[in-house]
C-alpha cells in the first residue's frame, strides 16, 4: 500500500487481523472496508430500528430478521464500497486519506473489483430472498441509490444527503420485513434516519475539505463548514422530531419516551462540539455515531414493553 498504516492522513488499517490474512486476500478485505466495521454498523442500525418499530411481531421473527440484516449489511456495505471505489479511483489517488485504497493504489485491478462485486451481490441476493416480497422489492430498488451515490459529489453540493437516502434505506426495509407493509410511522423513521446520516456524514467529510477543494469535489461539509454546529444541530433536531413522530404514530410504549432522552443528549453533545478544523475529532465523532444509533435502538426496544 502506498500509504502506511501509521500515517495520520489515512483511516486505512493494515494491522490487526487484516495483517494475518494471506497477502492475496488483504486488498479485498480493505476494498470491502472490513478493517473499519463502523460503516457496517451505520448501515445495519437503521434496519434494526425498522424491525423494532412495528407491533405484533414475534420475538423469534425479530431476532431472525436482525441476524439476516446484520449479515446483509456487512455484504452490501462491502458492495457499496466496491462501487464507490470503482467510480472514485482517480479522485482517491489525489486525496491523502484515500490514496492507499486498493483500486487507487493499484493493488487490485478493475476486473478484480468487478468479480468481487458480483460475488458480494450474489451473497446479498441469497439473503434478500429470505425476506418477504415487499422487502425484496425495496432491496432491489435500493441498488439504484448504491450505484448513483458516488456520482453525487460530482454534480451536487449535497452528496451527504444522497448518502442518507442510500445508507438509511435499511429503515423502510426493516419495517417492511417485520410488518409486511409500509406506513407513515415508517416514513417518519426513514426521514429521521436520513437526517441523522446527513449530520454524521457531514462531520466525516470535514476531514477531506482541503483535498476536495483542491480537486473540485463538492460536499455538504465544504458548503456548511463555516456554520458547522448550527447545521449539524439542525439535522439532529429534525431527526429527534421525526423519531418522536414515528414513535407516536406507531403507538410505542411509555418507556420509549424517557429512553429517548439518552440519544437526544448524545446528539446534542456531538453537535455542540463539532470542529471542522480538527480531523481527528471529526473521525472520533463519526465513529461514535454507532453508540448513538444503539441508543435509539435501545429506546425502540424498551418501547415494545407495555405497548
C-alpha positions in Angstrom: 0.0 0.0 0.0 1.3 3.5 -0.8 0.0 4.9 2.5 1.4 3.4 5.7 -0.8 2.2 8.5 0.8 4.7 10.8 0.1 7.7 8.5 -2.1 10.3 10.3 -3.7 11.1 7.0 -5.5 7.8 6.4 -8.0 5.7 8.3 -7.0 2.5 6.5 -5.9 -0.2 8.9 -3.5 -2.8 7.7 -2.6 -4.0 11.2 -4.5 -6.4 13.5 -6.4 -9.3 12.0 -6.1 -7.8 8.5 -2.3 -8.4 8.6 -2.8 -12.1 9.4 -4.7 -12.7 6.1 -2.9 -14.2 3.1 -1.4 -11.4 1.1 -3.6 -12.1 -1.8 -6.8 -11.5 0.3 -5.7 -8.4 2.1 -6.6 -6.0 -0.7 -10.1 -7.5 -1.0 -10.6 -7.1 2.8 -9.5 -3.4 2.5 -11.7 -2.8 -0.5 -14.7 -4.1 1.5 -13.7 -1.9 4.4 -13.5 -4.9 6.7 -10.8 -3.1 8.6 -13.4 -0.4 9.5 -16.7 -2.0 10.6 -18.2 1.3 11.6 -19.8 1.6 8.1 -21.5 -1.8 8.5 -22.9 -0.7 11.9 -24.3 2.6 10.4 -26.0 0.6 7.6 -27.2 -2.1 10.0 -28.7 0.1 12.7 -31.5 1.8 10.7 -32.6 -1.7 9.7 -32.8 -2.7 13.4 -34.8 0.5 14.1 -37.3 -0.6 11.4 -37.5 -4.1 12.8 -38.2 -2.8 16.3 -40.8 -0.2 15.4 -43.9 -2.2 14.4 -46.0 -4.1 17.0 -47.3 -7.6 16.8 -44.1 -9.2 15.6 -43.0 -12.4 17.3 -39.7 -12.2 19.2 -38.2 -15.1 17.2 -39.0 -13.3 14.0 -37.4 -10.1 15.1 -34.3 -12.0 16.1 -34.2 -13.8 12.7 -34.6 -10.6 10.8 -31.9 -8.8 12.9 -29.4 -11.6 12.1 -30.2 -11.5 8.4 -29.9 -7.7 8.3 -26.6 -8.0 10.1 -25.1 -10.3 7.6 -26.8 -8.4 4.7 -25.4 -5.1 6.0 -21.9 -6.5 6.0 -22.2 -7.8 2.5 -24.0 -4.8 1.0 -21.8 -2.2 2.7 -18.9 -4.0 1.1 -20.6 -4.0 -2.2 -21.3 -0.3 -1.9 -17.6 0.4 -1.1 -16.5 -1.5 -4.2 -18.9 0.5 -6.4 -17.7 3.7 -4.7 -14.1 2.9 -5.2 -14.6 1.9 -8.8 -16.2 5.3 -9.6 -13.7 7.3 -7.5 -10.4 5.6 -8.0 -8.9 8.6 -9.9 -10.2 11.0 -7.2 -9.0 8.8 -4.4 -5.4 8.9 -5.7 -5.5 12.7 -5.1 -6.8 12.6 -1.5 -4.4 11.8 1.3 -7.0 9.8 3.3 -8.0 7.6 0.4 -4.8 7.3 -1.7 -4.0 3.9 -0.2 -7.3 2.3 -1.2 -6.7 -0.9 -3.3 -8.0 0.4 -6.6 -6.4 3.9 -6.2 -3.0 2.3 -5.3 -3.1 -0.3 -8.0 -3.2 -3.3 -5.5 -6.3 -4.5 -7.3 -7.5 -4.1 -10.9 -11.0 -3.1 -12.1 -11.5 -6.7 -13.2 -10.7 -8.0 -9.8 -13.1 -5.4 -8.3 -15.9 -6.3 -10.7 -15.7 -10.0 -9.9 -15.6 -9.4 -6.2 -18.7 -7.1 -6.6 -20.5 -9.9 -8.4 -19.8 -12.3 -5.6 -21.0 -9.9 -3.0 -24.2 -9.2 -4.9 -24.9 -12.9 -5.2 -24.5 -13.4 -1.5 -26.7 -10.4 -0.9 -29.4 -11.9 -3.2 -29.3 -15.1 -1.2 -30.1 -13.1 1.9 -32.7 -10.9 0.3 -34.8 -13.9 -1.0 -35.3 -15.0 2.6 -37.4 -11.8 3.2 -41.0 -11.1 2.2 -41.9 -9.8 -1.3 -42.1 -6.1 -0.3 -38.7 -6.2 1.3 -37.2 -7.9 -1.8 -38.7 -5.1 -4.0 -37.3 -2.4 -1.7 -33.9 -4.2 -1.6 -33.6 -4.4 -5.4 -34.7 -0.7 -5.8 -32.0 0.4 -3.3 -29.3 -0.8 -5.7 -30.0 2.2 -7.9 -29.1 4.5 -5.0 -26.0 2.5 -4.3 -24.9 2.9 -7.9 -25.6 6.6 -8.2 -24.3 7.8 -4.8 -20.7 8.0 -5.8 -21.7 10.4 -8.7 -23.4 12.8 -6.4 -20.2 14.6 -5.3 -19.6 15.5 -9.0 -22.9 17.2 -9.6 -24.3 18.5 -6.3 -23.2 20.1 -3.0 -25.3 17.6 -1.2 -23.7 14.2 -1.7 -24.1 13.5 2.1 -27.9 13.9 1.7 -27.8 11.3 -1.1 -25.8 9.1 1.2 -28.5 9.5 3.8 -31.1 8.2 1.4 -28.8 5.3 0.5 -27.5 4.2 3.9 -30.8 4.9 5.6 -32.7 2.6 3.3 -32.5 -0.2 5.9 -35.1 1.6 7.9 -38.0 1.1 5.5 -36.6 -2.4 4.5 -36.5 -3.5 8.2 -40.0 -2.2 8.8 -41.4 -3.9 5.7 -39.6 -7.1 6.6 -41.1 -7.1 10.1 -44.6 -5.7 9.4 -45.2 -6.7 5.8 -46.3 -3.2 4.8 -45.2 0.4 4.9 -46.8 3.2 6.9 -46.5 6.8 7.9 -44.6 5.7 11.0 -42.0 4.0 8.8 -41.8 7.1 6.6 -41.1 9.3 9.6 -38.4 6.8 10.8 -36.8 6.9 7.3 -36.8 10.7 7.5 -35.1 10.6 10.9 -32.5 8.2 9.5 -31.8 10.4 6.5 -31.2 13.5 8.7 -29.0 11.5 11.1 -26.9 10.2 8.3 -26.7 13.7 6.7 -25.4 15.0 10.0 -22.7 12.4 10.8 -21.5 12.1 7.2 -21.1 15.8 7.0 -18.9 15.5 10.1 -16.9 12.7 8.4 -16.5 14.9 5.3 -14.8 17.7 7.2 -11.6 15.5 7.1 -11.3 15.9 3.4 -12.2 19.5 2.8 -8.8 20.8 1.7 -8.3 17.9 -0.8 -11.9 18.2 -2.0 -11.5 21.9 -2.7 -8.2 21.4 -4.5 -9.6 18.8 -6.9 -13.0 20.3 -7.2 -15.2 17.8 -5.4 -18.4 19.2 -3.9 -19.6 18.2 -0.4 -22.1 19.3 2.2 -19.1 19.5 4.5 -17.5 22.2 2.4 -20.8 24.0 2.0 -21.5 24.3 5.7 -18.1 24.4 7.3 -18.4 28.0 8.4 -21.7 27.1 10.2 -21.0 23.6 11.1 -22.5 23.4 14.6 -25.7 25.1 13.5 -26.1 22.8 10.5 -25.4 19.6 12.4 -27.6 20.7 15.3 -30.5 21.4 12.8 -30.0 17.9 11.3 -30.1 16.2 14.7 -33.0 18.3 15.9 -35.0 17.3 12.9 -34.0 13.7 13.5 -35.3 13.8 17.1 -38.6 15.3 16.0 -39.2 12.7 13.3 -38.2 9.9 15.8 -40.9 11.2 18.1 -43.4 11.3 15.3 -42.5 7.8 14.3 -42.9 6.6 17.9 -46.3 8.4 18.3 -47.7 7.0 15.0 -46.5 3.5 15.9 -48.0 3.7 19.4 -44.8 2.8 21.2 -44.9 2.0 24.9 -44.4 4.8 27.5 -40.8 3.7 28.3 -39.8 4.8 24.8 -40.1 8.5 25.8 -37.6 8.6 28.8 -35.3 6.2 26.9 -35.2 8.7 24.0 -33.5 11.2 26.3 -30.2 9.3 26.1 -29.8 9.6 22.3 -31.0 13.2 22.5 -28.3 14.0 25.0 -25.6 12.3 22.9 -26.7 14.1 19.7 -26.7 17.4 21.5 -23.2 16.8 22.9 -21.9 15.8 19.4 -23.5 18.8 17.6 -22.2 21.2 20.2 -18.6 20.1 20.0 -18.2 19.8 16.2 -14.9 21.4 14.9 -14.2 21.1 11.2 -10.6 22.2 11.8 -9.9 19.1 13.9 -10.0 16.0 11.6 -9.1 13.6 14.4 -12.1 14.8 16.4 -14.3 14.5 13.4 -13.3 10.9 12.9 -13.9 10.1 16.6 -17.4 11.7 16.4 -18.2 9.9 13.2 -17.3 6.6 14.9 -19.3 7.5 18.0 -22.4 7.6 15.8 -22.6 3.8 16.4 -23.3 4.4 20.1 -25.9 7.0 19.2 -27.6 4.5 16.9 -27.5 1.8 19.5 -29.1 4.2 22.0 -32.0 4.8 19.6 -32.4 1.1 19.1 -32.5 0.7 22.9 -35.3 3.3 23.1 -37.3 1.4 20.5 -36.7 -1.9 22.2 -37.9 -0.7 25.6 -40.8 0.9 23.7 -42.0 -2.6 22.9 -42.7 -3.1 26.6 -46.2 -2.3 27.9 -47.4 -1.1 24.5 
